[in-house]
Amino acid sequence: QVQLVESGGGLVRPGGSLRLSCAASGTTFSILTMGWYRQAPGKQRELVAFITTGGSTNYADSVKGRFTISRDNAKSTLYLQQNSLKPEDTAVYYCNAQNIYSRGDYWGQGTQVTVSS
C-alpha cells in the first residue's frame, strides 16, 4: 500500500510562489507515475501536471510556464513549484501515484493553496 503525504500549501498573495511536496512510502518510488491534481470549491478535480517514471512531464494549459513538477527518487518525494500564482489557482492540491506494474492508484489527503490579496 502506498502512502502519500502532501505539505507546503498555504496563503500567498497573487504573483507569489509556493513549493508543494509529496512524500511517498510503502513501495519503490521509481515505479510510480506521479501527478498533482487540484479541486476548487464547487468544481471537479482536475489534473495539474504529471511526471512519468522516466521524467517526462505534462501540464494543464492553465499552469504551463508557471508551475514545474519534479521528482527526487532518492528521497521518494514529488514536488510542484508554483510561481506567478493567481487567485484562480486557489484549490486543494492532491498528490496522486500510479504503480506502472500493478496499476494501483493512490491519493494523498490534500493541501490547501489559497491565493488572495
matplotlib code that plots the C-alpha trace (Angstrom):
import matplotlib.pyplot as plt

x = [0.0, 1.3, 1.0, 1.3, 1.6, 1.5, 2.9, 3.8, 0.4, -0.7, -1.9, 0.0, -0.5, -1.1, 2.2, 3.8, 5.3, 4.9, 6.5, 4.4, 5.9, 4.5, 6.4, 5.7, 6.2, 5.2, 6.7, 9.6, 9.1, 10.7, 7.9, 5.3, 3.9, 3.2, 0.8, -0.7, -4.4, -6.5, -10.1, -11.6, -14.8, -17.8, -15.6, -14.4, -10.9, -8.6, -5.1, -2.4, 0.7, 2.2, 5.7, 6.5, 8.9, 11.3, 11.0, 8.7, 6.3, 2.9, 1.0, -2.5, -2.6, -3.7, -0.4, 2.1, 5.1, 4.2, 4.3, 7.1, 6.7, 9.7, 10.7, 13.5, 13.6, 16.3, 14.0, 10.8, 9.4, 7.4, 7.4, 5.3, 7.0, 4.3, 5.3, 3.2, 0.3, -3.2, -6.4, -7.8, -5.1, -6.8, -7.8, -6.9, -4.0, -3.7, -0.8, -1.5, 0.6, 0.0, 2.0, 3.1, 3.0, 0.0, -2.0, -2.7, -3.9, -3.3, -4.1, -2.8, -5.0, -4.6, -3.0, -4.8, -3.4, -5.1, -4.1, -5.5, -4.6]
y = [0.0, 3.4, 6.3, 9.9, 12.9, 16.4, 19.6, 23.1, 24.7, 28.0, 31.5, 33.6, 36.9, 37.0, 36.8, 34.8, 31.4, 28.1, 24.7, 21.7, 18.4, 14.9, 12.3, 8.7, 5.5, 1.8, 1.0, 1.7, 5.4, 4.9, 2.7, 5.3, 7.7, 10.8, 13.7, 16.7, 17.4, 20.2, 20.8, 24.2, 24.7, 23.7, 22.3, 18.9, 17.6, 18.4, 17.3, 20.0, 18.1, 14.6, 13.2, 9.7, 7.2, 8.3, 12.0, 13.1, 15.9, 17.2, 20.2, 21.6, 24.6, 26.9, 26.3, 26.0, 28.3, 29.0, 25.5, 23.0, 19.4, 17.4, 14.2, 13.1, 9.3, 9.1, 11.0, 9.4, 12.9, 14.7, 18.5, 21.2, 24.6, 27.2, 30.6, 33.7, 32.4, 33.7, 33.7, 31.1, 28.7, 28.5, 24.9, 21.8, 20.2, 16.4, 14.1, 11.0, 7.9, 5.1, 1.9, 1.2, -2.6, -3.2, -0.2, 0.6, 4.2, 6.2, 9.6, 11.9, 13.8, 17.2, 20.5, 23.8, 26.6, 30.0, 32.9, 36.2, 39.7]
z = [0.0, -1.0, 1.5, 0.2, 2.4, 1.0, 2.5, 1.6, 1.0, 2.5, 1.9, -0.7, -2.5, -6.2, -8.0, -5.2, -5.1, -3.2, -3.4, -2.7, -1.6, -1.6, 0.4, -0.7, 1.2, 1.0, -2.4, -4.7, -5.7, -9.1, -10.3, -9.7, -12.2, -10.1, -10.5, -9.0, -9.1, -7.7, -6.7, -6.2, -4.3, -6.5, -9.2, -10.3, -9.6, -12.4, -13.5, -12.9, -14.0, -14.1, -14.4, -15.6, -14.2, -16.9, -16.0, -18.9, -17.8, -18.9, -17.7, -17.9, -20.2, -17.3, -15.5, -18.3, -17.8, -14.2, -12.5, -12.6, -11.5, -10.4, -8.5, -6.4, -6.5, -3.8, -1.4, -2.7, -3.0, -5.6, -5.9, -7.5, -7.8, -8.2, -9.5, -10.5, -8.6, -9.4, -7.4, -9.8, -8.6, -5.2, -4.5, -2.5, -4.2, -4.2, -4.9, -7.0, -7.6, -10.1, -10.0, -13.5, -12.9, -10.7, -11.9, -8.3, -7.9, -4.7, -3.3, -0.6, 1.8, 0.0, 0.9, 0.7, -1.5, -1.2, -3.4, -2.2, -1.5]

ax = plt.figure().add_subplot(projection="3d")
ax.plot(x, y, z, "-o")
ax.set_aspect("equal")
plt.show()
